[in-house]
Amino acid sequence: MSKRGTRNSKRETVGRASCTRLPDSFRVPRFAFALLLALATPLVGQSRPRARDLGIVVGVLPSGPLDAITDVAGVRVGQVTIARGDSINTGVTAILPHDGNVFRDKVPAAVVVGNAFGKLAGSTQVNELGELESPIVLTCTLCVPRAADAVLTYLLALPGNEDVRSANPVVGETNDGYLNDIRARPITEQDVLTAIRGAQPGPVAEGSVGAGRGTIAFGWKGGIGTASRRIPAALGGWTVGVLVQTNFGGVLSIAGAPVGRELGQYYLKGDLGNGSVMIVVATDAPLDHRQLERLGRRALAGLARTGSSMGNGSGDFVIAFANGRSGGPAVGRSRAAASAGAPDRPTARLTDTVAVVTNDAMSPLFEAAIEATEEAIYNSLFKAETVRGFRGTIRALPVDSTVAILKRHALLPE
């Protein structure tokens, strides 16, 4: 066990990190390659490559310009990384569906469960009402109650929410208790508020940051990863973005290559196969709760492609939302009435009539969710750096050895 201490304490707010825009056409081989390294921009504190920086391009659909969840217009991400000595490695990652008051301007949403060993606060109301009314916050397992309380502080303080007496914070988690002294529950209300209020569009920091600071995936350092896909204009032109917090096990496969097996680290050999993964799927396609539930299930297909075993002790959850149309309660109380102390009364709108994607048009969105999830998981591994923590050191996935394996399997050029 490493020595506990408080040396080199730091709390880092991570809002943006540079990334490279990589052109690709709609019809390309599933794992095409390009000469991308020459195009890569050096990143301060983000020096390890993304999958595409190495020439790994997942699937047939093009990514958005950032290849991130924030390619879905309106989506914002904020992160706070907490690292103190060798004891504390954890953080907060917040995803906001748009830049308004999400409690008043709710968005359609659904939660899908792969394996329910987890503490996803707020999930039952999301699936009962089919909508999201809070930021999505990711953190460590024992920090969920404090994070949920902080989300309430944020929501109750928003202008227009002065009359709110019930709100549903959505907080997901993975257990970072190997690298993090999780029993210390180091997350504070201010950490959560900083992540939410600092959330912004643009590039998203990946790897050992935010809620991914102390996570482990496939026996290597896991973390935060993101990716996106765009549907061709003739099929709707919508965008699907994914953000993951990886902390799970299995037999790592990259581009179909048995990387975990060839590196000698996989489930039942150095990897217990447990842990968890949180997957957040965002889209601007006009989808309802039922369709988002279907979309979320496809994210689990992307998870499976990477070699996840969804083990007994793994919490595998997908939160999917669509911000392409306004939701909102059918009956509410106007802000003016609230400020005047007037009693509750129905608003003018008592019913919803909205256009949604047809069932036959869903398949391209399914493909987008699968591809973006798979690539986001790869990015979480490639971008993560080695971390020394509470019970030991977890090393980053070795890039050179991984590239060599991909070359041997003819998935990258020699």
C-alpha positions, 0 to 999 in steps of 0.5 A: 500500500502506498503511503498516504499523504497530502503532498502536492495537493491540487484541485484542477478545473478542466473545461476544455482540452484541444483536439484535432479535427480529422476529415473522413468520408461516409463510406470508409472501411470499418477501421480505416487509417490515415496519416494523422500524426502529422496533423496532431496538435501538441496538447499541454497535459494531454500529450497521449494520443487519441485513437484517431491520432494513431490512425484508428477510425472506428466504423463507417460514419464520419465524426463531428468536428470535435469527435466529442459529445459537444458536437451535439449543439448545446451540450456542455461539459465541465470537470473538476479533477481532485488529486492529493498526494498518493491518497486522493484521486477522484473528481467530478464530470458534469454534462448539461444538455443545453445552456438553459434552465434544464429543470424548466426546459426538460429534455426527453431521456432514458436510462438503460441498464446493462448490469445494475451493480451501481448507484445511479441516483435519479434513474427511476424518475427519468424512466417513469416520466421519460425526461431529464430535469437536471445536469448529469453528474458523474463521480465516485461511488461513495460521493453520490449522496453529496453530489446529488445534494450539490445538484439540488443546490444548483437547481434550487438557486436557478432563476425561475426555480424559486417555487420548486419543491421537488427536483430529480438530480441524476448522479452516476458513479464508478468505484475508484477505491483502488487509486482513491481513498474513497472512504474519505468521500473527498468530493465537496459541494463546491467541486460539483458546483464548479464543474456544473457552472464551468461547463462549456461547449468545445473540446473535452478533456479526456483520460485521467481527469474529472470523474475518471481520475481514479478509474481502471479499465481492463486492468489499465488506467481508465478515465473519461473518453468521448466521441461523436458521429454524424448521420448523412444529410439524406438520412436526417443529418443528426449528430450522436455524441457519447461520453464515457467514464470507464472503470470495468473489466474484460478482454480488451479488443481494439479494432478487432485485435486481441490487445488484452490477450496479447499484452497478457492482461485480461479477465481471469488473468490480472483483471477481475472483470468487475468495475463499472462504466457510465455511458452518456449518449446525447443527440439532436435528433427528435427522439422520445423516451421509447426511442432513446431507450432503444438508442441506449441499448445500442451503446451497450453493443459498442461497449461489448465490442471493446471486450467488456464482460459486464461482470457481476460486480459491474455497474453498466449504465447508459443515460441517453437524452435528446435536446433537439426539441423542447419538452417540459411539464404539461402543467406548470406554474408561471414565473410571474405567478410564482413571484406574485404568490398566485396559486398553481394554475395550468399553463396554456399547453396541456398536450404535446404534439411533436415530430419524432424520428420514425422507427425505420429511420432509427438504424443509422442512429443505432450505428452512430451510438455503437461507433461513438461508444466504442471509440469513446472507450478507446479514447479513455484508455489512450488518453489516460496517464499512469496514476499512483494512488491509495493502494498502488499504481495503475499504468496507462495502456502501452501505446507502442505495444498496442500499435504493434499489435494492431500492425501485426493484425493488419489494422494499421500500416507497417 
